[in-house]
């Protein structure tokens, strides 16, 4: 007998054992207890075959910024199945039920880190951000012009209070950045080998910080966050002070970061990698709260195989939205296709959460409709890049 349900606290040990096996790591009994305690707000959904936990996933309650507004987000993580229960479509069942749970919890969007992008695309998630990994040789650690701010080292217990304001200001520049809580800073950002420094600018204001690690002559910068050019120069000059310790510096940053251009030798190693995927869980309230750049009249015909409550036509009329739910099986929309734009949920998600533009998606065959409607949508959607510094 197969049963799907939310695990209770006593069953979380079984979920931990499955995760350790599937993702090939080991925890001590004390570490397992600590993780279970940290999961008290997390929903763990499982499929049981008889008494045996066969598959599971986690839904982490989080919040993110989209066009500077805060959206409730369900983070999908820890998706795993014991080998003897694979290829029974358990993951499909878990995802379908997870979408229902997130809708009930009013989590309008969902993020995940994919093991395979094409796998999750079919369920409605799509790429919304990439990351740049810079690798800079010791010989290229040449300082910029001097700044008159100061560098201060930050202890773990001070990290949230000191750095979170800088982070939140920086995060609002991008779509999809996490709105971090103090608990997230303490348990997810900080680690025992982390170092934090803050740059105090010439106006005596905290304006940037580095989160980094030093090991085996490598300076590994996890976060280089700055609010203006002076702070960028101040942080870079601090990095250059490690030329006697570091043979190379690695910096994780946005694909739009202009630091490589500013270096004396811009010929550095720069790898661009796809990162997180995003999905709109509940389209109507998402559209109702979405801050369009301009408000015009437009029909959006949306198809969503795994969240059928999203299927139908959305009439955007100068700030008001009317939803006509799909009525007939096999029909994507209520209105004739010649009126408005037709697209599936993954394309809509990459359009409104990520930075894929309507014109590109139209030319690539991802959306269909009249060119006039595409041009109208192009003006409506803010042009803002997606980025994500965290992991779950």
C-alpha positions as CSV (number, residue, x, y, z in Angstrom):
1,X,0.0,0.0,0.0
2,X,1.4,3.4,-1.0
3,X,0.6,6.5,1.1
4,X,1.7,10.1,0.8
5,X,1.8,12.4,3.9
6,X,3.7,14.9,5.9
7,X,6.2,13.3,8.2
8,X,5.9,13.9,11.9
9,X,8.9,14.7,14.1
10,X,9.5,11.1,15.1
11,X,9.8,10.1,11.4
12,X,12.3,12.8,10.5
13,X,15.2,10.5,11.4
14,X,14.2,8.2,8.5
15,X,14.2,11.3,6.2
16,X,17.7,12.1,7.4
17,X,19.0,8.6,6.7
18,X,17.6,8.8,3.2
19,X,19.3,12.1,2.6
20,X,22.6,10.9,3.9
21,X,22.4,7.9,1.5
22,X,21.2,9.8,-1.5
23,X,23.6,12.7,-1.2
24,X,26.5,10.7,0.1
25,X,27.4,12.3,3.4
26,X,27.5,11.2,7.0
27,X,26.2,12.9,10.2
28,X,26.9,12.1,13.8
29,X,23.9,11.3,16.1
30,X,24.3,14.8,17.6
31,X,24.4,16.5,14.2
32,X,21.2,14.6,13.2
33,X,19.4,15.8,16.3
34,X,20.6,19.4,15.6
35,X,19.4,19.3,12.0
36,X,16.0,17.9,13.0
37,X,15.6,20.7,15.6
38,X,16.4,23.2,12.9
39,X,13.7,21.7,10.6
40,X,10.8,22.5,12.9
41,X,9.4,25.0,10.4
42,X,10.1,22.8,7.4
43,X,7.5,20.6,5.8
44,X,8.8,17.2,4.9
45,X,6.5,15.3,2.5
46,X,7.0,11.6,2.1
47,X,5.8,8.6,0.2
48,X,5.5,5.4,2.1
49,X,5.4,1.9,0.7
50,X,3.9,0.0,3.6
51,X,5.8,1.1,6.7
52,X,9.0,2.1,4.6
53,X,9.7,5.7,3.7
54,X,10.4,5.4,0.0
55,X,10.7,9.0,-1.2
56,X,10.6,12.5,0.3
57,X,11.1,16.2,-0.3
58,X,11.3,19.3,1.9
59,X,9.5,22.6,1.6
60,X,11.4,25.4,3.3
61,X,9.4,28.5,4.1
62,X,11.4,31.5,2.9
63,X,10.9,34.9,1.4
64,X,12.6,36.6,-1.6
65,X,12.7,40.0,-3.4
66,X,11.1,40.5,-6.8
67,X,11.3,44.1,-8.1
68,X,12.0,45.2,-4.5
69,X,8.8,43.6,-3.2
70,X,8.8,40.6,-0.8
71,X,7.2,37.4,-1.9
72,X,6.6,34.3,0.2
73,X,8.6,31.4,-1.3
74,X,8.6,27.6,-0.9
75,X,12.1,26.2,-1.3
76,X,12.2,22.7,-2.6
77,X,15.1,20.7,-1.3
78,X,16.2,17.2,-0.2
79,X,14.4,15.4,-3.0
80,X,15.4,11.8,-2.7
81,X,14.2,8.2,-3.2
82,X,15.7,4.9,-2.1
83,X,17.1,3.0,-5.2
84,X,14.7,0.1,-4.7
85,X,11.7,2.4,-5.1
86,X,12.9,4.5,-8.0
87,X,11.2,4.8,-11.4
88,X,7.7,4.6,-9.9
89,X,7.0,8.3,-10.5
90,X,7.3,9.1,-6.8
91,X,9.0,12.4,-7.5
92,X,6.2,13.5,-9.8
93,X,3.7,12.7,-7.1
94,X,5.7,14.5,-4.4
95,X,6.0,17.7,-6.6
96,X,2.3,17.7,-7.5
97,X,1.4,17.5,-3.8
98,X,4.1,20.0,-2.8
99,X,2.6,22.6,-5.2
100,X,-0.8,22.1,-3.5
101,X,0.7,22.6,-0.1
102,X,2.6,25.7,-1.2
103,X,-0.6,27.2,-2.6
104,X,-2.4,26.5,0.7
105,X,0.4,28.2,2.5
106,X,0.2,31.2,0.1
107,X,3.8,30.7,-1.0
108,X,3.4,32.3,-4.4
109,X,6.7,31.2,-5.8
110,X,9.0,28.2,-5.4
111,X,12.8,27.9,-5.9
112,X,15.0,24.8,-6.2
113,X,18.6,23.9,-7.1
114,X,18.3,21.3,-9.8
115,X,20.3,18.1,-10.3
116,X,19.1,18.3,-13.9
117,X,17.6,21.4,-15.4
118,X,15.5,19.6,-18.0
119,X,13.9,17.3,-15.3
120,X,12.4,20.2,-13.4
121,X,11.5,22.3,-16.5
122,X,8.8,19.8,-17.3
123,X,7.3,20.5,-13.9
124,X,7.1,24.2,-14.5
125,X,10.4,25.5,-12.9
126,X,12.9,27.3,-15.1
127,X,16.2,29.0,-14.8
128,X,16.0,32.5,-13.3
129,X,19.7,33.2,-12.5
130,X,23.3,32.4,-13.3
131,X,26.4,33.1,-11.3
132,X,29.9,34.2,-12.2
133,X,33.0,32.5,-10.6
134,X,36.1,34.7,-11.0
135,X,39.6,33.3,-10.4
136,X,42.3,35.9,-10.1
137,X,46.0,35.1,-9.9
138,X,48.3,36.6,-7.2
139,X,50.1,38.7,-9.8
140,X,46.9,40.5,-10.7
141,X,46.2,41.6,-7.1
142,X,46.9,45.3,-7.9
143,X,45.1,47.8,-5.7
144,X,42.8,50.5,-7.0
145,X,43.3,54.2,-5.9
146,X,43.3,54.6,-2.2
147,X,40.0,55.1,-0.3
148,X,39.6,56.8,3.1
149,X,37.2,54.4,4.6
150,X,38.2,51.7,7.2
151,X,37.9,47.9,7.4
152,X,36.5,46.3,10.5
153,X,36.5,42.6,11.3
154,X,33.0,41.3,12.4
155,X,32.5,38.5,14.9
156,X,29.9,35.8,14.3
157,X,27.5,37.1,16.9
158,X,27.7,40.6,15.3
159,X,27.2,39.4,11.7
160,X,23.5,39.7,11.4
161,X,23.2,43.1,13.2
162,X,26.2,44.6,11.3
163,X,25.9,43.1,7.8
164,X,22.2,42.4,7.2
165,X,21.3,46.1,6.4
166,X,24.0,46.2,3.8
167,X,22.9,42.8,2.4
168,X,19.2,43.8,2.2
169,X,19.9,47.0,0.3
170,X,22.1,45.1,-2.1
171,X,19.6,42.2,-2.5
172,X,16.8,44.5,-3.6
173,X,18.8,45.3,-6.8
174,X,18.1,41.8,-8.1
175,X,15.1,39.4,-8.6
176,X,15.1,36.3,-6.4
177,X,17.5,37.3,-3.7
178,X,16.7,35.8,-0.3
179,X,15.3,38.0,2.5
180,X,17.5,36.5,5.2
181,X,16.5,36.0,8.8
182,X,18.8,36.1,11.8
183,X,18.5,32.3,12.0
184,X,19.5,32.0,8.3
185,X,22.6,34.1,9.0
186,X,23.5,32.1,12.0
187,X,23.0,28.6,10.6
188,X,23.2,28.9,6.8
189,X,25.6,31.8,6.1
190,X,28.1,31.5,8.9
191,X,30.5,28.5,9.2
192,X,33.3,27.9,11.6
193,X,35.9,28.8,9.0
194,X,34.1,32.0,7.9
195,X,35.6,35.4,8.1
196,X,33.6,38.6,7.8
197,X,34.9,42.2,7.3
198,X,32.8,45.4,6.8
199,X,33.9,48.5,4.9
200,X,32.9,51.8,6.7
201,X,32.9,54.5,4.0
202,X,34.1,58.1,4.2
203,X,30.7,59.2,5.6
204,X,31.2,56.7,8.4
205,X,28.4,54.4,7.0
206,X,28.7,50.6,6.6
207,X,28.7,50.3,2.8
208,X,30.1,46.8,2.0
209,X,31.3,43.5,3.3
210,X,33.2,40.4,2.5
211,X,32.4,36.9,3.6
212,X,35.4,34.7,2.8
213,X,37.5,31.7,3.8
214,X,41.3,31.2,3.7
215,X,42.7,27.8,3.1
216,X,45.7,26.3,1.3
217,X,46.8,29.7,-0.1
218,X,43.4,30.3,-1.7
219,X,41.2,33.2,-0.7
220,X,37.7,32.0,-1.4
221,X,35.2,34.9,-1.4
222,X,31.6,33.7,-0.9
223,X,30.1,37.2,-0.8
224,X,31.5,40.5,-2.0
225,X,28.6,42.9,-1.3
226,X,29.0,46.7,-1.8
227,X,26.6,49.6,-2.1
228,X,28.7,52.0,-4.1
229,X,32.0,52.3,-6.0
230,X,34.0,53.5,-3.1
231,X,33.0,50.4,-1.1
232,X,34.0,48.2,-4.1
233,X,37.4,49.8,-4.3
234,X,37.9,49.5,-0.5
235,X,37.0,45.8,-0.5
236,X,39.2,45.1,-3.5
237,X,42.1,46.8,-1.8
238,X,41.6,44.7,1.3
239,X,41.7,41.6,-1.0
240,X,45.0,42.8,-2.4
241,X,46.5,42.9,1.1
242,X,46.5,39.1,1.0
243,X,49.1,38.9,-1.8
244,X,51.6,37.4,0.7
245,X,49.1,34.7,1.7
246,X,47.0,33.8,-1.4
247,X,48.3,32.3,-4.6
248,X,44.9,33.0,-6.1
249,X,41.5,34.6,-5.2
250,X,38.1,33.2,-6.1
251,X,35.1,35.5,-6.1
252,X,31.5,34.4,-6.4
253,X,29.5,37.2,-7.9
254,X,26.7,38.3,-10.2
255,X,27.2,37.9,-14.0
256,X,26.8,41.7,-14.3
257,X,29.6,42.6,-11.8
258,X,32.0,44.9,-13.6
259,X,35.0,44.1,-11.4
260,X,36.9,42.2,-14.1
261,X,36.7,45.2,-16.4
262,X,38.2,47.5,-13.7
263,X,41.2,45.2,-13.0
264,X,44.6,46.2,-14.3
265,X,44.6,42.8,-16.1
266,X,41.0,41.9,-17.0
267,X,42.2,38.7,-18.6
268,X,41.1,36.4,-15.8
269,X,39.3,33.2,-15.6
270,X,35.5,33.8,-15.5
271,X,33.1,30.9,-15.5
272,X,29.3,31.5,-15.9
273,X,27.2,28.7,-14.5
274,X,23.4,28.2,-14.3
275,X,22.2,28.2,-10.7
276,X,18.7,28.2,-9.2
277,X,15.3,27.6,-10.9
278,X,12.1,29.4,-10.0
279,X,8.4,28.8,-10.5
280,X,5.2,30.7,-10.0
281,X,3.0,28.6,-7.7
282,X,-0.2,30.6,-7.9
283,X,-0.4,32.9,-10.9
284,X,-3.5,35.1,-10.1
285,X,-2.3,36.5,-6.7
286,X,1.3,36.7,-8.1
287,X,0.1,38.9,-11.0
288,X,-2.1,41.0,-8.7
289,X,0.9,41.9,-6.6
290,X,3.5,42.1,-9.4
291,X,4.7,45.7,-9.9
292,X,4.6,46.0,-13.7
293,X,6.6,48.9,-15.1
294,X,3.6,50.2,-17.1
295,X,-0.1,49.1,-17.0
296,X,-1.8,48.3,-20.3
297,X,-4.5,46.0,-21.6
298,X,-3.3,42.5,-22.5
299,X,-4.5,38.8,-22.5
300,X,-2.2,36.2,-21.1
301,X,-3.2,32.6,-21.8
302,X,-1.3,30.3,-19.4
303,X,-0.9,26.5,-19.4
304,X,0.2,24.6,-16.3
305,X,0.1,20.8,-16.3
306,X,1.0,20.3,-12.7
307,X,-0.9,23.2,-11.0
308,X,-4.2,23.2,-12.9
309,X,-5.6,26.1,-10.9
310,X,-3.3,28.3,-13.0
311,X,-4.7,27.2,-16.4
312,X,-6.7,29.8,-18.1
313,X,-6.7,33.4,-19.4
314,X,-5.6,36.5,-17.4
315,X,-6.9,39.8,-18.7
316,X,-4.6,42.6,-17.6
317,X,-6.5,45.8,-17.9
318,X,-4.6,48.9,-16.7
319,X,-3.8,47.4,-13.3
320,X,-6.9,45.3,-12.9
321,X,-6.7,41.5,-13.5
322,X,-9.6,39.2,-14.5
323,X,-9.1,35.5,-14.5
324,X,-11.0,33.1,-16.8
325,X,-10.3,29.6,-15.7
326,X,-9.8,27.0,-18.4
327,X,-13.1,25.3,-19.1
328,X,-12.5,22.6,-21.7
329,X,-9.9,19.8,-21.5
330,X,-7.3,20.2,-24.2
331,X,-7.9,24.0,-24.5
332,X,-5.2,26.3,-23.2
333,X,-7.3,29.4,-23.0
334,X,-10.8,30.8,-23.1
335,X,-10.2,33.5,-25.8
336,X,-9.2,32.8,-29.3
337,X,-5.4,32.4,-29.8
338,X,-5.3,35.4,-32.1
339,X,-5.9,37.6,-29.1
340,X,-3.2,37.9,-26.5
341,X,-0.1,35.9,-25.7
342,X,0.1,32.1,-25.1
343,X,2.8,30.6,-22.9
344,X,3.4,27.8,-20.3
345,X,4.1,28.3,-16.6
346,X,7.9,27.8,-16.9
347,X,8.2,30.5,-19.5
348,X,6.0,32.9,-17.5
349,X,8.2,32.2,-14.5
350,X,11.5,32.9,-16.3
351,X,9.9,36.1,-17.7
352,X,8.6,37.5,-14.5
353,X,11.1,36.2,-11.9
354,X,14.2,35.9,-14.0
355,X,15.6,38.2,-16.7
356,X,14.4,36.6,-19.9
357,X,12.8,39.3,-22.1
358,X,9.5,38.9,-23.9
359,X,11.0,39.7,-27.3
360,X,13.7,37.0,-26.9
361,X,11.1,34.4,-25.8
362,X,8.9,35.3,-28.7
363,X,11.7,35.0,-31.2
364,X,12.8,31.6,-29.6
365,X,9.3,30.2,-30.0
366,X,8.6,30.1,-26.2
367,X,5.6,32.4,-26.4
368,X,3.2,33.0,-29.2
369,X,0.9,35.8,-30.1
370,X,1.0,39.0,-32.1
371,X,4.1,41.1,-32.2
372,X,2.1,44.1,-31.0
373,X,1.2,42.2,-27.8
374,X,4.8,41.1,-27.3
375,X,5.9,44.7,-27.6
376,X,3.3,45.8,-25.1
377,X,4.5,43.1,-22.7
378,X,8.1,44.2,-23.2
379,X,7.2,47.7,-21.9
380,X,5.2,46.2,-19.0
381,X,7.9,43.9,-17.5
382,X,10.7,45.6,-15.5
383,X,14.2,44.8,-16.7
384,X,15.9,43.4,-13.6
385,X,18.5,40.6,-13.4
386,X,18.1,37.5,-11.3
387,X,20.7,36.5,-8.7
388,X,21.0,34.2,-5.7
389,X,23.8,34.1,-3.2
390,X,22.5,31.3,-1.0
391,X,21.9,27.5,-1.2
392,X,19.5,25.1,0.2
